[in-house]
Amino acid sequence: MKSNYNSELEVNLYFIKSDFKDILIRLCKKVLEEKDRYLINLKDEKDLAELDKYLWIKDKNNFIPHQTFDDNLSEIDKLVLFYGPYEKLKKFDDFKKIIVSPNVKISKFKAFEKFMIFSNKVLTGDFLKELKSKFLKNKIKYKIFYEYDSLKWKLVN
């Protein structure tokens, strides 16, 4: 869980109960409103294809504009889906924020200023204590959230 980023690193960890796709729809709308730029890290090509389709057709009156890593990107692209280890990406240097799906495992925090990591695991007291210890040991600024009700969050650190 080492950090290799020189700037102020921020990790937001979300323990979720709702479907990640539904959470991501709401999050993407906020990202677009704020005119921010995020990469969205998925496990594999199947997850990417499924989420890509979902973001285009879920809300018939208000799709979520995004690109995939295969597309030609421009500076106006705010949301970019990709799969696999983010450490191997080269062409996304101008992105400083990343959203990580529950199916992706992160071993090191590097290359980004902000990580938004989602997990389907059950948050126990012992696991929370272990997480906090690792973040503090590596001097990583963090927030841990728990979804206590559908799309309602509680800060637990």
Secondary structure, DSSP 8 states (H G I E B T S, - for coil): --B--SS--EEEEEE--S-HHHHHHHHHHHHHHHT--EEEEESSHHHHHHHHHHHHHSSTTS----EETTS---TT--EEEEES-GGG--TTTT--EEEE-TT-----B-S-SEEEEEE-S---HHHHHHHHHHHHHTT-EEEEEEEEETTEEEE--
